Amino acid sequence: MQKVLVLDFGAQYSRLIARRVRECNVYSEIVPYSITAKELKSFKPTGLILSGGPASVYADSALKCDTEIFRLGIPVLGICYGMQLMALELGGEVAHNGISEYGKTELRSNGGMLFEGLNKHQQVWMSHKDSVQVAPKGFSPTAATKTSPVAAMEHLEKRLFAVQFHPEVVHTPDGKDMLKNFLYNACGCKTSWTFSSVIKDSVAMIKEKIGHGKAICALSGGVDSAVAALLVHEAIGDNLTCVFVDNGLLRKNEGQKVEETFAKHFKINLIHVKGQDRFVNMLKGITDPEKKRILIGNEFIKVFEEEALKKKDVDFLIQGTLYPDVIESGGTADSVVIKTHHNVGGLPEVMKLKLIEPLRLLFKDEVRSVGEELGLPEEIVWRHPFPGPGLAVRIIGEVTKERLDILREADAIVEEEIKNAALYRQIWQAFAILPDIKSVGVMGDERTYDYPIVVRAVTSEDAMTADWARLPHEVLEKISSRIINEVAHVNRVVYDISSKPPSTIEWE
Ligand code: XMP
C-alpha cells in the first residue's frame, strides 16, 4: 500500500497532517523527525511531509533531520518549520529577525504545482517567527505574503515543495486541495486508503495472525471495543468470544443494548456477566474517588480473568488500542511496544495471551467510519465517551443501588433531551451527576428534602480541554422539569458552567 510519512518535529498539528492525508484517501503514518534516510527507505514511502515545530531552526536545541532524505528522490513537502529546515539545509536564507506572522493571512501565488487549479489569492493560516528570505538554489518561490517574500517554494525536478503556512488546518480553506496536489500530482499517489480497504486489510491481517486460534475480547459498550470485536469476528467468526461485564455502574439499558447488538444481531459468542451485586457490594462505604477507580478496575480484571480462564484454549486477547496511543507511547504502526489498555492491564502477562490490536492504525473518527461501514448501529458508533468506573465516579460519596438508580434515570433523560434537540453529535459528553447533599423543595403542598442533580454538557476536541456547552434555555428547561417530575428523590437541577481547565469533565 502506498504511504506518505509525516516526520514529526514536535508540531501540535502533526496528527492533523496525517489525518488530512488519510482524508485524501492516501495512507499516512507519523514517524519521529530523527529517522534516518536508510530507515525511511525501508518504509518505501511514496512521499514525505516535514511537519512544523515549536523551535527556531537556529536554536541550540533545533531538531534536525537526516539531510540525505532530500536526496532519496522521494517527493518532500515541508510545512512551516519543515520549510525553514529544508531551506536552511539546502543553502537558502532563513531570517531570524523577530518579524512574525500569526493567524489568517492573505497569500498571492504565482503558479507552482501545489497551487494548480486554485485561485491566485488565498487565505492561509500562518504561525511562525523565522521565515525564508531567499529560496535555495534551483528552487522557485511560488507564493508570497506582505511579510514573507518566499511563503512557498518548489524544486520541480527534485520534487521538493514547501509552504510557510499550515495547509492542514481549516483556516486555510483550500489547504486540502494543496495537499491533494502534492499527493496526487507530485507523489503520484492513487486513492487507495478507503474504509472498505481498511476493513479488507485488517481482516486479512487478523486471519493471518490468529489462524485457527481462539480469541477473547472485552466489550464495554463503547465504539472502540465494538469495532475491534467486529473486525475480529469478520476474520475468525465463532473462534472469537466477547465478554461484557455489567458492573451495575453502566448507563440505562446498556446491557440490553449490547446483548441485542452483538449476540442477536451480529451473532457473536457473548458472555454477559451480570456482576451488579458483586460490584455494588464491594463499593459499600467507599467515598474516595481514586479508591473507587482502583477497586472497580481490579475487580473488572478479576471477573474478566475468571471468564477467560473458563475458556481453556484461548490464545489471543483483542484490545481496542488507537493510533494516538501508539504515537504517544513512541511507537510506529509497525513497532511492538505500546501502552497497555488500562481496562485489561496485566491480563496478557497472567494468561500468556498474545495481543491483537486491530485499531492501532486508526484515529477515533476513522474507527467510527469503519464501525459505520461494518453496520454498527449509529447509537454505538456515535456514543459519547464513558469512563471505565462508570456512574461510580458521577456519584459523589457512597455508591448505593438506590443512588445508582436515581442517577441512571436522570442521566437517561439528559441524553434523550440532548438527542431530541439534535445536539448529541455536537457535544462531546452530556451527563448527570449526583452530589452528596440534599436541599429543601416544595412539591404540591409538601416540603421535600432531596437530592439535586447536576447536569454537565461539554464541547471538546479530545477531552484534554473542554468548554461548557451553551445549551439552549428551552433544552435545559425540559431536562430540569423532566428530571424533577420523573425521578424520585430529586427536587432540584443545576447546570455546571465550568470549563476544563481548571475543572475536569467528570466530577470525580
Ligand atoms: P476528566 O474528568 O479528567 O476526563 O476531564 C477526561 C476524559 O476521560 C474520561 N475519564 C475516564 N475514562 N476511566 C476512563 O476510562 C477513568 O477513570 C476516567 N476518568 C475520566 C472522561 O469521561 C472524559 O472523557
Boltz pocket constraint, residues with backbone or C-beta under 6 A from the ligand:
constraints:
  - pocket:
      binder: B
      contacts: [[A, 293], [A, 385], [A, 386], [A, 387], [A, 388], [A, 389], [A, 429], [A, 463], [A, 500], [A, 503], [A, 504], [A, 505], [A, 506], [A, 507]]
      max_distance: 6.0
